[in-house]
Structures are given as structure tokens and as C-alpha cells.
Amino acid sequence: MSSNIIKDRALNILRTLPRVTLGNIRDNPGSKQCQKRGRGQHGGDKHGAGNKGSGQRQNFMRVGYETGNNPFYLRFPYEPYYKGHHLRRQYPPVSLHQLQTMIDTDRIDITKPIDLVTLINTGLYKLKPDEHQFGINLTDVGADLFKAKVNLEVQWASESVIAAVERNGGVISTAYYDQHSLQAMINAQKFFERGVPIPRRLLPPADAIEYYSDPVNRGYLADPAKISEQRLILAQKYGYVLPKIENDPNYDMLTECKDPRQIFFGLHPGWVVNLKDKTILKPQDEELLRHYAS
């Protein structure tokens, strides 16, 4: 078939077709898919209620729960580093710079011993024992700016922090508190209003005995004579002259410390504090005295 015949047929077809306008433009057949979906089981909409079961209700699932699937932290091989991670004791940090700021703004009275209760009463430090937090980790941020002479009790401290406190003539110690003791300390007024006896502080667990018995860490269970030796050794190591607290007018305050079973300064285990009558009830029974004794 010659090309002329093909051209004639094409021209005849164009003559019979309508002129191309905006009104008769169409997409190619099959090029556009319908976006509508079937109504299905839920009638086309679940009204934002999610899927079946708990997904329909506002009981927000715990972190890590994958609606019955094997969780992310169980799908991967065992990693020894994370063994018992949910049982590790946590120590929320407080820096020396923050402590000095609290002292400068009169939130802390340095004429009295400073412990966990003192820092919580400032309103600037929060402790959550239910999240496995066990006290203060005093960090060395602002160690060069720390100038206060204090009697300080924390739960964890590094060597540089101990040197910064003792360089100014202060005293620092590390002490352990169990969960029941911490619950009484985070809100002492609420605890006293309950009208229950002050509990005994428990001894540290087996994995913490070594730390709190070491004079290098200024542990509250360490020998005081060995602590005095370590104070001198640390002063020689960091190159400062260790002040003699024996000649200090605040010697009684600087040497005041708690009994290993004691929670509050000046209050012994077994005592009941009556805030309404402003009285203290002390046990008289011999069995109770033996129970609360160290």
C-alpha cells in the first residue's frame, strides 16, 4: 500500500472526528485508577479508634510493647552490657557549681550539715526512688569556683569532687540509703504527719559494701583514722595545703555525722515526731530499743 493512500485515509478520519477542545479531552483508557475503597468490615471508617482490642481504647501501651509481637529488645542477640540494666542504681547528678549557687542564694545554710534532705528541701533537686534513684552524684563541674566550707553527705563522689571540698576546709562523706529511707527523706513533713516511727537505715547491698567501706571514697563505714590519712594523701596529690579542722571554730559542725542506722540529723530510729504538738515520742520498751539499736 502506497504512502499516498495511507495519508488520504488519515485525512478522511480527521475530517470526520470532532475538533479537539477542552470539553472532549480524556485520559488514556486505564491510565487513571479509581481511589475509592470498599466499605469493608468497618463500614469504611473506624472513627479514629484504631484496630481491634486495646487499640480501640485509650489505654496507652507501655514503652516497648509491640501489640503482641516479639519486642525490639528481645529480637536481637544477648548483650552482656545490658544485663540487669533495670536493676542498676541511679544517682541523679548535682554539680559543685549548682551547689555553690544554692549556697550563694541562701537556699542552703552552711552552718549546718548538708545531706540529701537539705538538697530536696531547696526545691531544686528531685529524687524519684520508684525509678531506682538512690541519691546524689556530686560532679566536678565548677570545682574551681567552689569556695564554701561545708559538712557534706552525698551518695556518690569522684576524687576531684572530694579534693574540691576538702581544699576549702570542708568535710565530705558518701552514704547509702535504702528505698524505705529515701521515701521518708523525699518529703519529711509528709512522713512525720503519718505518725509512724522513723525506720532504721539498712546497710548497703553486697555489691556496694566495698565502695562505702573505702576511705578513699570517704565511705561512711570506713575507719575514721584511715580517712584522715587519705585526706592528707589527696592533698599531697593535688598540691594544696590541707586545712586543720581541729582548729576551726566550726569543728563540732564539721565533724558531726550520722549513725549508720540513722536517717535524719538529730533524730534516731524508732522516734515518732508529732508536728502538731511539737513533741518527740521515744520508745521505752527494751525490745524496741534493741530493735532500733545499731
ABEGO torsion letter per residue (X at the ends): XBAAAAAAAAAAAAAABBBBBAAABBBBBGABBBABBBAEAAGGBAGGAEBBEAAABABBBBBGBAGGBBBAAAABBBBAAABGAAABBBBBBBBAAAAAAAAAAGABBAABBBBAAAAAAAGABBBBAAAGBAEBBBBABGAAABABBBBBBBABBBAAAAAAAAAAGBBBBBBBBBAAAAAAAABAAAAAAAGBBBBBBBBBBAAAAAAAABAAAGBAABBAAAAAAAAAAAAAAAGBBBBBAAABAAAAAAABBBBAABABBGBBBGBBBBAAAGBBBBBABAAAAAAABX
